[in-house]
Amino acid sequence: MSTVINCAIAYCDALTAEFRGEVNQDVVKLLRAALGKALPAKQEASLRALLEQKDEVQYGSRAKTRNDAEKALERLEEFAAWAEQQLAL
């Protein structure tokens, strides 16, 4: 799950670098600033759901389940497909 979350952050960095020439720690806020209304609410919510788990997954003591990991990967795959479309424009 740690890799999934880091991939989501990397896609955000790619998008904000492409559309705003900037990367930042608050990737959701920066992504919204870079894309405005072009960032669908569904993608923003999926991204937030992934990022909210970052500290727990990377530094916490409670293991996540396989189901948690599968859901995270599904969110990433959908977000990545959308991000790839945006970067190809």
C-alpha positions as CSV (number, residue, x, y, z in Angstrom):
1,M,0.0,0.0,0.0
2,S,2.9,2.3,0.7
3,T,4.0,2.1,-3.0
4,V,0.4,2.7,-4.2
5,I,0.2,5.9,-2.1
6,N,3.6,7.1,-3.3
7,C,2.5,6.5,-6.9
8,A,-0.5,8.7,-6.4
9,I,1.7,11.4,-5.0
10,A,4.1,11.0,-8.0
11,Y,1.1,11.4,-10.4
12,C,0.1,14.6,-8.6
13,D,3.6,15.9,-8.8
14,A,3.7,15.2,-12.6
15,L,0.3,17.0,-13.1
16,T,1.2,20.0,-11.0
17,A,4.6,20.3,-12.6
18,E,3.1,20.1,-16.0
19,F,0.2,22.5,-15.5
20,R,1.6,24.9,-12.9
21,G,5.4,24.3,-12.9
22,E,5.3,23.5,-9.2
23,V,5.3,20.6,-6.7
24,N,4.3,20.8,-3.1
25,Q,3.6,18.9,0.1
26,D,-0.2,19.6,0.0
27,V,-0.7,17.9,-3.4
28,V,-4.5,17.9,-3.3
29,K,-4.6,21.7,-2.7
30,L,-1.9,22.3,-5.4
31,L,-3.6,20.0,-7.8
32,R,-6.9,21.9,-7.4
33,A,-5.1,25.2,-7.9
34,A,-3.3,23.8,-11.0
35,L,-6.4,22.2,-12.6
36,G,-9.3,24.1,-11.1
37,K,-12.6,22.6,-12.4
38,A,-10.7,20.2,-14.6
39,L,-10.1,18.1,-11.5
40,P,-13.2,16.0,-11.1
41,A,-14.6,15.7,-7.5
42,K,-14.4,11.9,-7.8
43,Q,-10.7,12.0,-8.5
44,E,-10.1,14.5,-5.7
45,A,-12.0,12.2,-3.3
46,S,-10.1,9.1,-4.4
47,L,-6.8,10.9,-4.0
48,R,-7.7,12.2,-0.5
49,A,-8.8,8.7,0.5
50,L,-5.4,7.4,-0.5
51,L,-3.3,10.1,1.1
52,E,-5.2,10.0,4.4
53,Q,-3.7,6.5,4.9
54,K,-0.1,7.5,4.2
55,D,1.2,8.0,7.7
56,E,-0.7,4.9,9.1
57,V,0.5,2.7,6.3
58,Q,4.1,3.9,6.2
59,Y,4.7,4.5,9.9
60,G,1.9,2.9,11.9
61,S,1.9,-0.3,13.8
62,R,-1.4,-1.7,12.6
63,A,-1.3,-3.7,9.4
64,K,-3.8,-3.1,6.6
65,T,-5.8,-6.0,5.2
66,R,-5.5,-7.4,1.7
67,N,-8.9,-5.9,1.0
68,D,-7.7,-2.5,2.0
69,A,-4.7,-2.8,-0.4
70,E,-7.0,-4.0,-3.2
71,K,-9.3,-1.0,-2.7
72,A,-6.3,1.4,-2.6
73,L,-4.9,-0.1,-5.8
74,E,-8.3,0.3,-7.6
75,R,-8.3,4.0,-6.5
76,L,-4.8,4.4,-7.8
77,E,-5.5,2.7,-11.1
78,E,-8.5,4.9,-11.8
79,F,-6.6,8.1,-10.7
80,A,-3.6,7.1,-12.8
81,A,-5.7,6.5,-15.9
82,W,-7.3,9.9,-15.5
83,A,-3.9,11.6,-14.8
84,E,-2.3,9.9,-17.9
85,Q,-5.2,11.3,-20.0
86,Q,-4.5,14.8,-18.6
87,L,-0.8,14.6,-19.2
88,A,-1.4,13.5,-22.8
89,L,-3.4,16.6,-23.7
